[in-house]
Amino acid sequence: MHKGSNPVKQAHLLPLPLRQVDRTYVLSGGRKLIYFAGCDYFRLSSHPAIIRALQKGVKSTGISVSASRKTTGNHPFFDELERALARFFKSPAAVLIGTGYMTNLVVAQALAGRFTHALIDQRAHPSLQDAAAFLGCAVISFRHQDPAHVAQILSRLGRGAVPLLLTDGVFAHDGSIAPIGEYLKTLPAKGIILLDDAHAAGVLGKNGRGTVEQLKLSPERIIRTVTLSKAFGVYGGAILCDESIRELVLTRSRMFTGHTPMPLPLAQAALASVRLLERDHALRQRLVKNTGVVKSELRKAGLQLPETPAPIIGYVPKAGDEVAKLRATLLKAGIHPPLIDYPGGPEHGYFRFVLSSEHTMPQITKLVHSIKSALAIR
Ligand SMILES: Cc1ncc(COP(=O)(O)O)c(C=O)c1O
């Protein structure tokens, strides 16, 4: 940073820094405020067992293998984590990738030239949008979560089309779930889905296996990508696929070949995290309960929320003064106002409230009361 550069003056480039403390609080503007944001759904990033695994990892292996897995960087911990992820998600195979964002790019590089068309939800995550460009085929956007539009596009493309459909499983702005079952019915036999399950992995489904488990689907024609930075509270990403796709990734993706895998202590922390989420069903039950309480109270008060168990509640303010009112009410109640101002998003930004398994009932009650009072609903 240049001498004298001022973070307040750069607020148009990045929001002001926020320090997360005490698992459900942040320090912001000199105040300790309840934090209903981010994607650390179980607060595993500050879980003592995960931190211990990371510290032990630093001592035993150092930080980085400092080499691609295709050269000398294929440490046994990566294989172990891949096996654990494949077991957790009931997937034939898993491939670890440095970040969740990269998972989609790597899959697309590996599959380049195999599809005639990429059909992508118009609100798909930027990593899927970027990935589509690697596929080397025509890219067509379809209306958000609209299987009828997908069918219409496919009928126009004719019988010879071999499409790849790209979509998020859970959409981050409102927690809604993509109609994957409908897409599968609409696609021709050779068509498959690249499903970015970043927000559902570890969270949705009885065992946390994500959108596929939540919708009771077979993952056969679906390549799933997940991040380890949200529910698992660590860092990195993984592709969940069958052995043939794994082989394509390992042999055809230049990005896979040319990148250093995640730091080893993080791989060990992620392994601890996967094991914890595998055995501790109470975490998921608490998240479901907290989410259910907030959504049912807000629905009773008349808010329209998508039917989804995802712990995300989006609220788009009707005008600028509603932003100010909700913001002020939340701050008065000691809650950090999670106003998101994303490029291309709603004019006044939108509030994105995120529940965690670690929020207490008094915190949750405060949130519900503040939203209801600011929006004058009851
Ligand atoms: C849908 C989706 N995909 C991919 C990513 C990227 O994951 P990572 O942060 O691990 O790179 C995110 C992160 O915000 C996401 O929301």
The ligand as an SDF file (V2000), in Angstrom:
LIG
                    3D

 16 16  0  0  0  0  0  0  0  0999 V2000
  -20.9760  -20.5260   -6.1760 C   0  0  0  0  0  0  0  0  0  0  0  0
  -19.5220  -20.3270   -5.8880 C   0  0  0  0  0  0  0  0  0  0  0  0
  -18.6090  -21.0020   -6.6000 N   0  0  0  0  0  0  0  0  0  0  0  0
  -17.3020  -20.8680   -6.3910 C   0  0  0  0  0  0  0  0  0  0  0  0
  -16.8190  -20.0280   -5.4200 C   0  0  0  0  0  0  0  0  0  0  0  0
  -15.3490  -19.8760   -5.2370 C   0  0  0  0  0  0  0  0  0  0  0  0
  -14.8800  -20.6480   -4.1760 O   0  0  0  0  0  0  0  0  0  0  0  0
  -13.4890  -20.2940   -3.4820 P   0  0  0  0  0  0  0  0  0  0  0  0
  -13.7590  -19.1060   -2.6240 O   0  0  0  0  0  0  0  0  0  0  0  0
  -13.1320  -21.5270   -2.7250 O   0  0  0  0  0  0  0  0  0  0  0  0
  -12.5290  -19.9770   -4.5580 O   0  0  0  0  0  0  0  0  0  0  0  0
  -17.7220  -19.3130   -4.6310 C   0  0  0  0  0  0  0  0  0  0  0  0
  -17.1990  -18.4070   -3.5950 C   0  0  0  0  0  0  0  0  0  0  0  0
  -17.6780  -17.3990   -3.2590 O   0  0  0  0  0  0  0  0  0  0  0  0
  -19.1050  -19.4560   -4.8720 C   0  0  0  0  0  0  0  0  0  0  0  0
  -20.0020  -18.7760   -4.1700 O   0  0  0  0  0  0  0  0  0  0  0  0
  1  2  1  0
  2  3  1  0
  2 15  2  0
  3  4  2  0
  4  5  1  0
  5  6  1  0
  5 12  2  0
  6  7  1  0
  7  8  1  0
  8  9  2  0
  8 10  1  0
  8 11  1  0
 12 13  1  0
 12 15  1  0
 13 14  2  0
 15 16  1  0
M  END
$$$$
